[in-house]
Amino acid sequence: MTPAKPVAAPKSSTSKRVVWIVLLGIAVLAAIVWTNSSKSTDDAAPTPTTSESAEPSASAEPSASETAVAVTTVEAPTKFVALNSEGGLKLRWIAPTAIDGLTGYNVEIRANGAGEWTVIATVPADQLTQDVTKASDSGWTQFRVSSVYSDGQTASATAFGIPGEFN
């Protein structure tokens, strides 16, 4: 029987080289992910404090112009933000990826986060901004935008509040 050969330990320089290659690979991967994520971001400010969910809901009744065909996927707009503009705000959002049956958006407000939502504008599906005017510095106003689909379903973006009264 032949005695077993002892296994040589890896050289220290080889182990260090492998560690550096792995670290370099991780750095390259992180750079790729960071570059791709920055390409898909909007230039708008980050979303302010949230207070509503983005759960889809069905509206009361579809109008006569809406079709009876059910939309299978509804999504809320994303990255809903408010940007300062002269005399008020420019509300801005990104269209949802579920666009089959998307007819437009409802832009809604409510004073001091209480009461019913009031639709201040209904805009077409290709319009992704809405200007609002600041009426006073008192109180605060809560905003939300909802995707509206041809079968009457809606999906609301996360709502947020801004100091002042707007209309």
Residue pairs with C-beta under 8 A, 6 or more apart in sequence:
42 79
42 81
42 92
42 94
44 79
44 81
44 83
44 92
45 81
45 82
45 83
46 81
47 79
47 80
47 81
47 158
47 160
48 81
48 82
48 160
48 161
48 162
49 160
49 161
50 158
50 159
50 160
51 113
51 142
51 158
51 159
51 160
51 161
52 144
52 156
52 158
52 159
53 156
53 158
54 76
54 155
54 156
54 157
54 158
55 155
55 156
56 74
56 75
56 76
56 153
56 154
56 155
56 156
57 153
57 154
57 155
57 156
58 152
58 153
58 154
59 148
59 152
59 153
59 154
60 152
61 152
62 68
62 150
62 151
62 152
66 103
66 150
66 151
66 152
67 150
67 151
68 151
69 101
69 150
69 151
70 151
71 98
71 100
71 101
71 149
71 150
71 151
71 153
72 100
73 98
73 100
74 96
74 98
74 147
74 149
74 153
74 154
74 155
75 96
75 97
75 98
75 147
75 155
76 96
76 146
76 147
76 155
76 156
76 157
76 158
77 93
77 94
77 95
77 96
77 105
77 128
77 145
77 146
77 147
77 157
78 93
78 94
78 96
78 157
79 92
79 93
79 94
80 91
80 92
80 93
80 143
80 144
80 145
80 157
80 158
80 160
81 91
81 92
81 93
82 89
82 90
82 91
82 92
82 143
82 160
82 162
83 89
83 90
83 92
84 90
85 131
87 133
87 134
88 131
88 132
88 133
88 134
88 166
89 131
89 132
89 134
89 162
89 166
90 129
90 130
90 131
90 132
91 107
91 129
91 130
91 131
91 132
91 143
91 145
92 128
92 129
93 105
93 128
93 129
93 145
93 157
94 128
95 102
95 125
95 128
96 102
96 147
96 155
98 147
99 125
101 149
101 150
101 151
102 125
102 147
102 148
102 149
102 150
103 124
103 125
103 148
103 149
103 150
104 122
104 123
104 124
104 125
104 127
104 148
105 122
105 123
105 125
105 127
105 145
105 146
105 147
105 148
106 119
106 121
106 122
106 145
106 146
106 148
106 154
107 119
107 120
107 121
107 122
107 123
107 130
107 132
107 143
107 144
107 145
108 117
108 118
108 119
108 120
108 143
108 144
108 145
108 146
109 117
109 118
109 120
109 132
109 141
109 142
109 143
109 166
109 167
110 116
110 117
110 118
110 141
110 142
111 139
111 140
111 141
111 142
111 165
112 139
112 140
112 141
112 142
113 140
113 142
113 161
117 144
120 130
120 132
120 167
121 130
122 148
123 130
130 145
132 143
132 166
132 167
133 166
133 167
134 164
134 165
134 166
135 164
135 165
135 166
135 167
136 164
136 165
137 163
137 164
137 165
138 164
138 165
139 163
139 164
139 165
140 161
140 162
140 163
140 164
140 165
141 161
141 162
141 164
141 165
141 166
142 159
142 160
142 161
143 159
143 160
143 161
143 162
143 166
144 156
144 157
144 158
144 159
144 160
145 156
145 157
146 154
146 155
146 156
146 157
147 154
147 155
148 154
149 155
